Amino acid sequence: MAGAFGSYMDISNAIKTGLLPNVPLSKITPIGNSSGLGACRFAVADGLWTLADYVRKNTAHMELATHKDFQSKFIKNLEF
């Protein structure tokens, strides 16, 4: 679990409510600011700028709200 959300969450309560899957608590580990750590590692790693450029060129933005079934599927899957 990343970020403040994961760091301060009561994992057992999150499992009880269905927010997280029913797995052993030892399988879930708070890791803090993973995006910040990833950005720092990315900045100093060889080859990652090339990979990032490849990903940028080979991905596309998808506006889910414009897909005909998105709203109904989204609402349906809000149920616990």
Secondary structure, 3 states (H helix, E strand, C coil): CEHHHHHHCCHHHHHHCCCCCCCCHHHCCCCECHHHHHHHHHHHCCCHHHHHHHHHHCCCCCCHHHCCCHHHHHHHCCCC
